[in-house]
């Protein structure tokens, strides 16, 4: 056996590309599987939802032209990184760096626009929340009780905040700092909320007034109306009119407007009727009280006296009941009047976040944030890679690295090419 | 050029890239146009058309920006199985998820906030039509 002789092995690469490029393509093929599955699941969910059971882009604040703009930004960045690689390949490092810078800035512009879009979703409450979001699938009893509970909590929070604010103002500043953040967070949702401005008590109180009005004139009213009838159509219409006033995304606007104006006429008539009943009742009470006074002077208080006392008592009770009904009717009328001009819904016009009906709103929110979020994280990692490349000399020696990063960036662009029509145009 | 790795290429391909860029912009406009065209009367057809445009756009990016057009056969090994597996996964979702709304129960139809064409099972309330 001759051990002196070493076998000379010559390796031939299995694929005619560099190891780095092979690695990035292996990585991209796992990414292809990940995003195909993710985007595909969304497609199946979206195609399987019949018309009207999925939020239209406009109903959840998705603006087509912003999406188109972002598409254009990413396409431009893709071209810029192509030119960056071409410049590096032809050994023009200065040019390559400029193109890399352009790509990176465009990636940041994309993320900026995305952040602006996310913010507009958060402001309206179109996002998943714990224990549940404010988006409900159907206008039913569950929605009504959810709205009632949400309103109760919002009102309690606001009352506490106002109280603490007053206490802080009285305590001349020393303890005020602890109450400020909470108040500020509530103000963010208040009408014309300006976080940079000093905390404004009238804003909080205005918002509280508004919520009281919604509570008494709309939610409690609807609840009573639903409770009083066994007719499912009447119940359904009462709840749907309420949801339409809060967020008129689904439903036949003409029909709901007619329903509301009919109801206003009806309530106005009832108010007139109850007012005259109240006048009659007060007269009866006065007569009874006169009789009681006249009998009190007499020594012998007979049956007539007892009857007069009974009448006075029952009339007083009736008056209380009629007054309560009048208050309910008047709060309904005042709510109908206050919100008559809220064409885009109470939530939109008064910057409120009341529970709303948005069929499949939760599935939409989950998929939207998952898809765009996964994509945005990829954009972010691309920008990190650019940052690492930027200080290097991007000549032909580094063309391979530049190409690998460019391949990744193009893939991120491809994902967006699918996300744009799916999320903005469907 | 097909027989050489691209690092050996010294010619400028910028013309091709600019052309692809313009095509990408045009195709984006096309999908925008489809979303407002009569094709959307049948949403599934409109969506299908938009997805076809997207597939075209991504093919352009992959072929030219990612240089797959000029690569050797190894490109198929790394792209086609990955896509096939992803697509099989989607197809397997269709029976349960894609068709989930095709048959309504009576209870569901009664309180559904969607248009319902079934005359025996009419949707009640104002939510008969989508705004």
Interface residues (C-beta under 8 A of the other chain):
Chain A: X15 X16 X17 X25 X26 X28 X29 X30 X32 X33 X35 X36 X37 X40 X41 X43 X44 X45 X46 X47 X48 X49 X50 X51 X52 X53 X56 X64 X68 X71 X72 X75 X76 X78 X79 X82 X83 X86 X89 X90 X137 X138 X139 X140 X232 X233 X236 X237 X240 X241 X244 X248 X249 X250 X251 X252 X253 X255 X256 X259 X357 X359 X399 X400 X403 X406 X407 X410 X411 X413 X414 X417 X418 X420 X421 X422 X425 X426
Chain B: X5 X6 X7 X9 X10 X12 X13 X14 X17 X18 X21 X24 X25 X28 X31 X32 X34 X35 X43 X44 X47 X50 X51 X53 X54 X57 X58 X61 X62 X65 X66 X67 X71 X72 X74 X75 X78 X79 X81 X82 X83 X85 X86 X87 X89 X90 X93 X94 X97 X98 X99 X100 X101 X110 X111 X112 X113 X114 X115 X124 X125 X126 X127 X128 X129 X130 X131
